[in-house]
Amino acid sequence: MERLQELLTRTAEPETIESEIYGKLIDAVKAKLIGTNLLALRIGPGSIPGSSIDVDLWDKNVIKVHKVGEAAEVPIEVGTVSTFNLKPEKYGLRPLITKEMQEDGKFDLMEYNLRDAGYQMARKLDSLIIAQIEAGDSAASNTVSGGAAITVANINEAIYNLESNDYTPTDFIVSPAVAMDIRNIDTFVEADKAGITNPSQGLIGKIFGMRVWQTTQATANYAYVIDKNHALCMAEKRPITIERYNDVTRDLSGVVITARWKVRYLRAAANVVITTS
């Protein structure tokens, strides 16, 4: 009887399972960013004395050369300038955490909030840049309409649209769907056509001498061909700025992250959009 009681007691005892808390917070998945790599002109705070700045562009092919007869008066030709205004707008966000979260948390939550907030600011800038490529294309009527998948002919037509206006195609930006189409084109799969690879910058190779960028900020099924030297500009009155503060009455700590930017196409015809379905 005593032996039976001992066995029953052992069976009733709960099994002890040791577990370990992993001491690192896993980062969120982050898309590769293009950043300011596509800008032809970046105007910093020191060059913007007020709230905005005028950008002057020398107009193309206004001055003409004339055939002049002997002893005839040489015609007068004077170039013209086009001007547009850039007025930076403010963007920002404010991560907040309670003091209890800081005291009781396993991780430095403020650090992770700060890192993610900085990334989201950069991601926002990417979206502003892509939007202005589309705006420039719309102004210049440079759109190439593709079919269900992008083709070599579509890319060639986009290049032609630039070259016929005296621009040089330098960069090719694609959405994930278009990148998939390109990987299905034998011409670009061959090793000797792939060019260089630099995934750290979202650069996936070279096509027809153009640097190729992949971004999730592109409109779905869109691709863009630009002349980087003339396509885009940005006025930056305030770079990404971080200010820490404490809300004593609510026992909260946080940071305010802001920037003042204005992105615009520089010369409309230097931007081409390829659409697919």
C-alpha positions in Angstrom: 0.0 0.0 0.0 2.8 2.4 0.8 4.5 1.7 -2.5 1.2 2.4 -4.4 0.7 5.7 -2.5 4.3 6.7 -3.5 3.6 6.0 -7.2 0.4 8.0 -7.1 2.1 10.9 -5.5 4.8 11.0 -8.1 2.3 10.9 -10.9 0.4 13.8 -9.5 3.4 16.0 -9.3 3.5 18.5 -12.2 6.4 18.2 -14.6 8.8 21.1 -14.4 9.7 22.5 -17.9 12.5 25.1 -17.9 12.1 27.8 -20.5 14.4 30.6 -21.6 13.4 34.1 -22.6 15.2 35.2 -25.7 17.0 38.4 -24.9 16.7 40.2 -28.2 13.8 41.8 -29.9 13.6 40.7 -33.6 13.5 43.7 -36.0 10.6 44.2 -38.3 11.0 43.4 -42.0 12.3 46.5 -43.8 12.2 47.2 -47.5 15.4 48.3 -49.3 15.4 52.1 -49.7 16.6 54.1 -52.6 16.9 57.3 -50.6 18.5 60.4 -52.3 20.5 58.4 -54.8 18.2 59.6 -57.7 18.4 63.3 -57.0 20.1 65.7 -59.5 19.9 68.6 -57.1 19.6 68.7 -53.3 19.3 72.1 -51.7 20.2 72.2 -48.1 19.1 74.5 -45.2 22.0 77.0 -45.7 20.8 77.7 -49.3 17.2 78.4 -48.3 17.2 81.8 -46.6 13.4 81.9 -46.1 10.5 79.4 -46.2 11.0 78.6 -49.9 13.4 78.9 -52.8 13.1 79.6 -56.5 14.9 77.2 -58.9 15.9 78.6 -62.2 16.3 76.4 -65.3 18.0 77.5 -68.5 15.5 76.8 -71.3 16.5 74.4 -74.0 17.1 75.4 -77.7 15.8 78.9 -77.3 19.0 80.5 -78.8 19.1 79.9 -82.6 22.1 80.1 -85.0 21.4 82.0 -88.2 23.1 82.1 -91.6 24.4 85.6 -92.0 25.1 87.2 -95.3 28.2 89.3 -96.1 27.9 92.8 -94.4 24.5 91.8 -93.0 23.5 92.4 -89.4 24.0 89.4 -87.1 20.6 88.6 -85.4 20.3 89.0 -81.7 19.5 85.9 -79.7 18.9 85.9 -75.9 18.3 82.8 -73.8 15.3 82.5 -71.4 14.9 81.0 -67.9 12.0 79.1 -66.4 11.5 79.2 -62.7 9.6 77.1 -60.2 9.3 77.5 -56.4 10.1 74.8 -53.8 8.5 75.3 -50.4 9.5 72.6 -47.9 6.7 70.9 -46.0 7.0 69.4 -42.5 6.8 65.6 -41.9 7.1 63.9 -38.6 6.0 61.4 -36.0 6.2 61.1 -32.2 6.9 57.7 -30.6 5.9 57.6 -26.9 6.4 54.9 -24.2 5.5 54.9 -20.5 8.0 54.9 -17.8 6.7 51.5 -16.6 7.5 50.1 -20.0 11.0 51.3 -19.7 11.4 50.0 -16.2 9.7 46.6 -16.7 10.6 45.8 -20.4 13.1 43.3 -21.4 14.4 45.5 -24.2 15.3 49.1 -24.8 12.0 50.0 -26.3 12.9 53.6 -26.9 15.9 52.6 -29.0 13.7 50.3 -31.2 11.0 52.9 -31.6 13.7 55.4 -32.6 15.3 53.2 -35.1 12.0 52.2 -36.7 10.8 55.8 -36.8 13.9 56.9 -38.6 13.4 54.2 -41.1 9.8 55.2 -41.7 10.9 58.8 -42.3 13.4 57.6 -45.0 10.6 55.4 -46.5 8.4 58.4 -46.7 11.1 60.3 -48.6 11.3 57.4 -51.1 7.6 57.6 -51.7 7.8 61.4 -52.3 10.6 60.9 -54.9 8.7 58.2 -56.8 5.6 60.3 -56.8 7.5 63.1 -58.5 8.9 60.8 -61.2 5.3 60.0 -62.0 4.3 63.7 -61.9 7.2 64.6 -64.3 6.2 61.9 -66.7 2.6 63.1 -66.7 3.8 66.7 -67.5 6.0 65.4 -70.3 3.5 62.8 -71.7 6.3 60.2 -71.6 4.3 57.2 -70.6 5.0 53.8 -72.2 2.0 51.5 -72.0 3.0 47.8 -71.7 0.9 44.7 -71.6 0.5 42.0 -68.9 4.3 41.9 -68.4 7.1 44.3 -69.2 9.1 43.6 -72.4 12.4 44.5 -73.8 10.5 46.6 -76.4 8.9 48.6 -73.5 12.2 49.4 -72.0 13.6 50.3 -75.4 10.7 52.7 -76.0 11.3 54.4 -72.6 15.0 54.8 -73.4 14.0 56.3 -76.8 11.7 58.8 -75.2 14.6 60.1 -73.2 17.2 60.0 -75.9 15.0 61.7 -78.5 14.8 64.6 -76.1 18.6 64.7 -75.6 18.6 63.0 -72.2 20.7 60.0 -71.2 19.0 57.1 -69.4 20.9 56.4 -66.2 18.6 54.7 -63.8 15.8 52.1 -64.1 13.4 51.8 -61.1 11.1 48.8 -60.9 8.3 47.5 -58.6 8.5 43.9 -57.3 6.1 42.8 -60.0 8.1 44.3 -62.8 11.3 42.8 -61.3 9.7 39.4 -61.5 8.9 40.0 -65.2 12.5 40.9 -65.8 13.8 37.8 -64.2 11.6 35.8 -66.6 13.3 37.4 -69.6 16.1 35.2 -70.8 18.1 38.2 -72.1 18.6 39.5 -68.5 19.1 36.1 -66.9 22.4 35.3 -68.6 25.3 36.0 -66.4 27.2 38.2 -68.8 24.1 40.5 -69.1 23.5 40.8 -65.3 26.0 43.6 -64.5 26.9 44.2 -60.9 24.8 43.3 -57.8 24.6 45.4 -54.7 21.5 44.4 -52.6 22.4 46.7 -49.8 21.2 49.7 -51.8 18.3 48.0 -53.5 20.3 47.8 -56.7 19.8 44.6 -58.5 21.9 44.9 -61.6 22.3 46.8 -64.9 20.2 46.8 -68.0 21.3 48.6 -71.1 23.9 50.5 -69.0 21.3 51.8 -66.5 21.5 51.1 -62.8 18.4 49.0 -61.8 16.7 49.7 -58.5 13.8 47.7 -56.9 11.4 49.3 -54.5 8.1 48.6 -52.9 7.4 52.4 -53.0 6.7 52.2 -56.8 3.2 52.0 -58.0 2.3 48.3 -58.5 3.3 47.0 -62.0 5.1 50.3 -62.8 8.7 50.9 -63.9 10.5 54.2 -64.3 13.4 55.3 -66.6 15.1 58.6 -65.7 18.1 60.7 -66.5 19.4 61.2 -63.0 21.3 64.3 -64.0 18.1 66.2 -64.8 15.1 64.3 -63.4 14.6 65.3 -59.7 15.4 67.9 -57.1 14.7 68.4 -53.4 14.7 71.4 -51.0 15.6 70.3 -47.5 15.0 73.1 -45.0 15.3 70.8 -42.0 17.1 67.4 -42.2 15.7 64.6 -40.1 15.8 66.0 -36.6 15.3 64.1 -33.3 14.3 65.9 -30.1 13.7 64.0 -26.8 11.2 65.1 -24.2 9.4 63.9 -21.1 5.7 64.3 -20.3 5.9 64.4 -16.5 2.2 64.6 -15.8 1.5 61.4 -17.7 4.8 59.7 -16.9 5.7 59.3 -20.6 8.9 59.6 -22.4 9.3 60.1 -26.1 10.9 61.7 -29.1 9.7 64.1 -31.8 11.1 63.3 -35.2 10.6 65.9 -37.9 11.9 67.0 -41.3 11.0 69.7 -43.8 11.3 68.5 -47.4 9.9 69.4 -50.8 10.6 67.0 -53.7 9.9 68.0 -57.3 10.8 66.9 -60.8 13.5 69.1 -62.2 12.9 68.7 -65.9 9.7 66.8 -66.7 10.9 65.2 -69.9 13.8 63.4 -68.0 11.2 61.1 -66.4 9.5 58.2 -68.2 7.0 55.7 -66.7 6.3 52.2 -68.0 2.9 50.8 -67.1 2.0 47.1 -67.1 -1.1 45.3 -66.0 
